Amino acid sequence: MSYSVFSYENLVHAVSGAVGSVTAMSVFFPLDTARLRLQVDDNRKAKSTPAILADIIREEGLLALYRGWFPVICSLCCSNFVYFYCFHSLKASWLKGRPSAPSNDLMIGIAAGVVNVLVTTPLWVVNTRLKLQGSKFRNADIRPTNYSGILDAFAQIIRDEGGGALWNGTFPSLLLVMNPAIQFMIYEGLKRQLRRGVPRELSSVEVFLIGAVAKAAATIVTYPLQTIQSILRFGQFNESTGESKLLSSIRTIKCLLINRVRKFGMLGLFKGLEAKLLQTVLTAALMFLLYEKIASATFKMMGLSRNHYKKH
């Protein structure tokens, strides 16, 4: 196998991860809609996920559950392609065929996450705006937007708020690279434990379960920052402009966290967690299952399956 950054193996991992994530997100998209509403609409009461979905359908119609699907899928496809490619190319270059360890997986995951955040944040800012456009909010202070599509959203944001607004939420996003890093560390570690040194393909049930466990752990640890990230991407919070970007970002995160605790208590930091866990755990588990199956089938066609399992 080649240890080059540019290799067919890394491309297979990237395409498999992108296809798996897009398919999984499409299946569980309504759950993400419920999670996002709870995160950004302070006046919406925290209810069970089915109750939130029922409210949205009653007030806005069934199609509201899939509002913003296309920009989300575009962003997710690009984001996962970049992350999987960076993760596996860095892993191949760093380890050069040696067995990996949890600490290696964590460091590689963080590095891949930083690259991913810097490259794809503008897509996520736009898709957050489009996904929430036309929603019926309980909070009257939220300003309505009128974007006709992805390109129009880019143009309006740059014109009205400046190009820097496309990277709103970048600082918490950089902190949140720990989410996929922890997820991949647990996932790769559990894979090694299940194989116990024997190169074999894991069963579908095994892949689904370890994918779910890995994502659940990563989500619970980082959820408060994910809420702040969603609020900043939505662009309804005014950041101070009289200080450096870094200080402003730190102050904004601190202010949002404190305000949320004052308004809802400590549990307010985890408002929408049920919907997020339900959505993200099921989506990640299905994504990892599809990723492993697509990658495995492709490697077998390329005659590389034996080496693939030995390396991972």
Secondary structure per residue as TSV (DSSP state, phi and psi in degrees):
chain	resnum	aa	ss	phi	psi
A	1	M	-	360.0	144.3
A	2	S	-	-81.3	142.0
A	3	Y	-	-100.3	12.8
A	4	S	-	-71.2	150.0
A	5	V	S	-61.9	-36.7
A	6	F	S	-100.3	98.8
A	7	S	-	-145.9	159.1
A	8	Y	H	-64.6	-33.4
A	9	E	H	-62.1	-46.6
A	10	N	H	-63.8	-37.4
A	11	L	H	-65.2	-40.0
A	12	V	H	-61.7	-44.9
A	13	H	H	-61.0	-43.0
A	14	A	H	-65.7	-47.0
A	15	V	H	-66.4	-42.0
A	16	S	H	-62.6	-43.3
A	17	G	H	-64.7	-41.0
A	18	A	H	-65.7	-46.8
A	19	V	H	-64.5	-43.8
A	20	G	H	-61.7	-43.1
A	21	S	H	-68.8	-40.3
A	22	V	H	-64.3	-43.6
A	23	T	H	-64.0	-47.0
A	24	A	H	-64.5	-43.6
A	25	M	H	-63.1	-38.7
A	26	S	H	-61.3	-38.4
A	27	V	H	-67.3	-41.4
A	28	F	T	-108.6	21.8
A	29	F	H	-58.0	-42.0
A	30	P	H	-57.1	-32.1
A	31	L	H	-66.7	-34.1
A	32	D	H	-70.1	-34.6
A	33	T	H	-61.4	-45.1
A	34	A	H	-62.4	-42.8
A	35	R	H	-61.7	-44.3
A	36	L	H	-67.4	-38.2
A	37	R	H	-61.7	-42.8
A	38	L	H	-67.6	-32.4
A	39	Q	H	-72.4	-42.5
A	40	V	H	-98.5	-20.1
A	41	D	-	-100.9	95.3
A	42	D	T	-60.3	-30.1
A	43	N	T	-88.1	-1.6
A	44	R	S	-83.6	125.1
A	45	K	-	-67.6	141.3
A	46	A	-	-74.4	109.5
A	47	K	-	-119.0	179.5
A	48	S	-	-66.6	157.0
A	49	T	H	-57.7	-47.0
A	50	P	H	-58.0	-35.7
A	51	A	H	-68.6	-41.4
A	52	I	H	-62.6	-45.0
A	53	L	H	-62.4	-40.1
A	54	A	H	-64.3	-40.4
A	55	D	H	-61.5	-44.9
A	56	I	H	-63.5	-43.3
A	57	I	H	-63.7	-43.3
A	58	R	H	-65.6	-40.1
A	59	E	H	-86.2	-32.1
A	60	E	H	-126.9	-7.2
A	61	G	-	97.4	162.6
A	62	L	G	-62.6	-38.2
A	63	L	G	-67.0	-17.3
A	64	A	G	-62.5	-25.3
A	65	L	G	-65.5	-22.6
A	66	Y	G	-113.3	17.0
A	67	R	T	-63.5	132.0
A	68	G	T	80.9	12.6
A	69	W	H	-59.0	-46.6
A	70	F	H	-63.5	-50.7
A	71	P	H	-62.4	-34.5
A	72	V	H	-64.0	-44.8
A	73	I	H	-65.7	-39.9
A	74	C	H	-61.6	-46.1
A	75	S	H	-64.0	-43.8
A	76	L	H	-65.5	-40.7
A	77	C	H	-60.9	-49.3
A	78	C	H	-63.8	-44.6
A	79	S	H	-62.6	-46.9
A	80	N	H	-72.0	-32.6
A	81	F	H	-60.7	-48.8
A	82	V	H	-62.1	-45.4
A	83	Y	H	-65.7	-50.1
A	84	F	H	-63.0	-39.8
A	85	Y	H	-64.3	-48.1
A	86	C	H	-63.9	-43.9
A	87	F	H	-59.1	-49.8
A	88	H	H	-78.0	-31.2
A	89	S	H	-70.9	-41.6
A	90	L	H	-65.5	-38.6
A	91	K	H	-64.3	-43.9
A	92	A	H	-65.3	-42.2
A	93	S	H	-69.0	-37.3
A	94	W	H	-76.3	-48.6
A	95	L	H	-83.5	-30.0
A	96	K	T	49.7	48.1
A	97	G	T	90.2	-10.7
A	98	R	S	-75.3	153.9
A	99	P	-	-61.8	144.5
A	100	S	-	-88.0	171.2
A	101	A	-	-140.8	159.6
A	102	P	H	-53.7	-40.2
A	103	S	H	-63.9	-38.7
A	104	N	H	-64.0	-45.5
A	105	D	H	-60.5	-39.5
A	106	L	H	-66.0	-47.1
A	107	M	H	-64.8	-42.1
A	108	I	H	-65.3	-39.9
A	109	G	H	-63.2	-39.5
A	110	I	H	-64.6	-45.8
A	111	A	H	-61.6	-44.6
A	112	A	H	-64.4	-36.2
A	113	G	H	-66.2	-39.7
A	114	V	H	-62.6	-45.5
A	115	V	H	-59.9	-44.8
A	116	N	H	-61.7	-45.2
A	117	V	H	-61.0	-48.8
A	118	L	H	-64.0	-32.6
A	119	V	H	-82.7	-39.2
A	120	T	H	-109.1	-2.8
A	121	T	H	-53.9	-43.8
A	122	P	H	-55.8	-36.8
A	123	L	H	-64.7	-39.6
A	124	W	H	-72.3	-33.6
A	125	V	H	-61.8	-47.2
A	126	V	H	-64.7	-43.3
A	127	N	H	-70.2	-30.0
A	128	T	H	-64.8	-43.3
A	129	R	H	-62.5	-46.2
A	130	L	H	-67.5	-36.5
A	131	K	H	-66.2	-31.6
A	132	L	H	-96.2	-8.2
A	133	Q	T	-64.5	131.8
A	134	G	T	85.1	-0.6
A	135	S	-	-72.4	151.5
A	136	K	-	-95.2	102.5
A	137	F	-	-90.1	150.2
A	138	R	S	-79.3	-23.5
A	139	N	-	-89.1	112.8
A	140	A	T	-72.1	-14.3
A	141	D	T	-78.8	-12.7
A	142	I	S	-73.7	125.9
A	143	R	-	-82.7	134.2
A	144	P	-	-72.9	152.5
A	145	T	-	-121.0	161.9
A	146	N	-	-141.3	80.2
A	147	Y	-	-104.8	137.2
A	148	S	-	-89.9	-11.1
A	149	G	S	173.1	-173.0
A	150	I	H	-61.6	-50.2
A	151	L	H	-66.0	-38.9
A	152	D	H	-65.9	-37.3
A	153	A	H	-63.4	-44.8
A	154	F	H	-56.2	-48.5
A	155	A	H	-62.9	-45.3
A	156	Q	H	-66.8	-41.1
A	157	I	H	-63.6	-44.9
A	158	I	H	-63.8	-41.7
A	159	R	H	-68.9	-44.9
A	160	D	H	-89.3	-30.2
A	161	E	H	-121.3	-9.8
A	162	G	-	92.9	157.1
A	163	G	G	-62.0	-30.0
A	164	G	G	-62.5	-24.1
A	165	A	G	-64.6	-22.5
A	166	L	G	-68.2	-16.7
A	167	W	G	-108.9	23.7
A	168	N	T	-57.0	134.7
A	169	G	T	82.6	10.2
A	170	T	H	-64.7	-40.4
A	171	F	H	-63.4	-50.5
A	172	P	H	-63.1	-29.9
A	173	S	H	-65.5	-38.5
A	174	L	H	-66.2	-37.5
A	175	L	H	-65.8	-32.9
A	176	L	T	-79.6	1.4
A	177	V	T	-63.5	-16.1
A	178	M	H	-64.2	-26.3
A	179	N	H	-62.8	-61.3
A	180	P	H	-66.5	-28.4
A	181	A	H	-64.6	-46.2
A	182	I	H	-63.9	-42.1
A	183	Q	H	-59.0	-49.3
A	184	F	H	-69.5	-35.2
A	185	M	H	-61.5	-47.9
A	186	I	H	-66.5	-43.4
A	187	Y	H	-61.8	-50.4
A	188	E	H	-65.6	-37.8
A	189	G	H	-64.4	-43.7
A	190	L	H	-66.1	-36.3
A	191	K	H	-60.2	-45.1
A	192	R	H	-63.7	-38.4
A	193	Q	H	-65.8	-41.2
A	194	L	H	-67.8	-34.6
A	195	R	H	-79.4	-28.7
A	196	R	T	49.0	45.9
A	197	G	T	82.4	-4.1
A	198	V	-	-99.2	116.8
A	199	P	-	-68.1	109.0
A	200	R	-	-149.9	161.1
A	201	E	-	-86.3	127.5
A	202	L	-	-70.3	151.9
A	203	S	-	-71.7	163.8
A	204	S	H	-61.0	-40.2
A	205	V	H	-64.6	-42.3
A	206	E	H	-62.1	-46.4
A	207	V	H	-62.8	-44.1
A	208	F	H	-61.9	-44.8
A	209	L	H	-69.2	-44.6
A	210	I	H	-71.2	-30.0
A	211	G	H	-65.0	-40.0
A	212	A	H	-67.7	-45.1
A	213	V	H	-62.3	-44.8
A	214	A	H	-61.8	-44.5
A	215	K	H	-71.2	-37.4
A	216	A	H	-61.3	-45.7
A	217	A	H	-62.8	-45.7
A	218	A	H	-65.5	-37.5
A	219	T	H	-68.6	-45.9
A	220	I	H	-61.6	-41.1
A	221	V	H	-65.8	-37.0
A	222	T	H	-108.8	5.9
A	223	Y	H	-59.7	-43.6
A	224	P	H	-55.3	-39.7
A	225	L	H	-70.4	-30.5
A	226	Q	H	-64.8	-37.3
A	227	T	H	-63.3	-45.9
A	228	I	H	-62.4	-39.8
A	229	Q	H	-59.2	-44.8
A	230	S	H	-63.8	-41.9
A	231	I	H	-62.7	-44.2
A	232	L	H	-68.0	-39.4
A	233	R	H	-64.5	-33.7
A	234	F	H	-66.6	-23.0
A	235	G	T	77.7	20.7
A	236	Q	-	-102.1	6.5
A	237	F	S	-113.6	125.9
A	238	N	-	-84.9	115.0
A	239	E	-	-86.1	151.0
A	240	S	-	-71.1	145.7
A	241	T	-	-111.6	-1.1
A	242	G	S	-92.0	16.3
A	243	E	S	-145.1	174.7
A	244	S	-	-62.7	156.7
A	245	K	H	-59.1	-41.8
A	246	L	H	-63.9	-49.1
A	247	L	H	-62.8	-39.3
A	248	S	H	-62.8	-42.3
A	249	S	H	-64.9	-44.0
A	250	I	H	-62.8	-44.8
A	251	R	H	-64.1	-39.9
A	252	T	H	-64.4	-46.1
A	253	I	H	-60.8	-45.7
A	254	K	H	-61.0	-43.9
A	255	C	H	-63.5	-44.8
A	256	L	H	-65.9	-40.6
A	257	L	H	-64.8	-45.1
A	258	I	H	-64.4	-44.5
A	259	N	H	-61.2	-38.2
A	260	R	H	-68.5	-39.6
A	261	V	H	-66.9	-41.5
A	262	R	H	-63.2	-37.7
A	263	K	H	-80.9	-39.7
A	264	F	H	-119.1	-5.9
A	265	G	-	84.7	180.0
A	266	M	G	-59.1	-33.2
A	267	L	G	-66.5	-18.9
A	268	G	G	-63.3	-25.3
A	269	L	G	-67.6	-17.5
A	270	F	G	-116.3	21.9
A	271	K	T	-63.2	126.0
A	272	G	T	89.7	3.0
A	273	L	H	-63.1	-37.5
A	274	E	H	-58.6	-48.7
A	275	A	H	-64.4	-40.5
A	276	K	H	-64.3	-46.1
A	277	L	H	-62.9	-44.8
A	278	L	H	-59.8	-46.8
A	279	Q	H	-69.9	-51.2
A	280	T	H	-73.1	-35.6
A	281	V	H	-68.0	-47.1
A	282	L	H	-64.9	-41.9
A	283	T	H	-64.5	-45.8
A	284	A	H	-65.4	-41.5
A	285	A	H	-61.7	-46.3
A	286	L	H	-67.0	-38.2
A	287	M	H	-61.6	-47.2
A	288	F	H	-63.9	-38.0
A	289	L	H	-61.6	-49.7
A	290	L	H	-64.8	-41.3
A	291	Y	H	-58.0	-48.9
A	292	E	H	-64.0	-41.5
A	293	K	H	-69.1	-42.3
A	294	I	H	-66.1	-45.8
A	295	A	H	-63.1	-43.5
A	296	S	H	-61.4	-46.2
A	297	A	H	-63.2	-39.8
A	298	T	H	-67.3	-44.2
A	299	F	H	-63.9	-36.7
A	300	K	H	-64.4	-40.3
A	301	M	H	-64.9	-31.3
A	302	M	T	-85.1	-4.0
A	303	G	T	73.0	28.3
A	304	L	-	-116.9	9.5
A	305	S	H	-62.0	-42.1
A	306	R	H	-59.1	-48.9
A	307	N	H	-65.1	-36.5
A	308	H	H	-59.3	-48.4
A	309	Y	H	-70.5	-31.3
A	310	K	H	-65.5	-37.9
A	311	K	H	-76.1	-26.8
A	312	H	-	-112.7	360.0
